[in-house]
Amino acid sequence: MEKALVLMGCAIGAGLALIAGIGPGIGEGYAAGKAVEAIGRQPEMKGPLTSTMMLGIACAETTGIYGFVTGLLLIFVAPGMFLGML
């Protein structure tokens, strides 16, 4: 019974952790759209805008990667650790 409860908790936690990928996707799309809009208004600023946008997108992507890694750890590592404690 305890094993099923641990596996259930890890699966639910992993699913919730993977929801963290939604935020970076929305943020990166918004940033790219605004950068394209700014480049359309001032084409001479393409270089600085592109590099700043890439830096911002890379920072936003780390949130999604952290959520993904947390989900993988909850699926593959945590059940063995918790079951070893029981």
Sequence and secondary structure as in RCSB ss.txt:
>XXXX:A:sequence
MEKALVLMGCAIGAGLALIAGIGPGIGEGYAAGKAVEAIGRQPEMKGPLTSTMMLGIACAETTGIYGFVTGLLLI
FVAPGMFLGML
>XXXX:A:secstr
 HHHHHHHHHHHHHHHHHGGGHHHHHHHHHHHHHHHHHHHH GGGHHHHHHHHHHHHHHHHHHHHHHHHHHHHHH
HTHHHHHHHH 
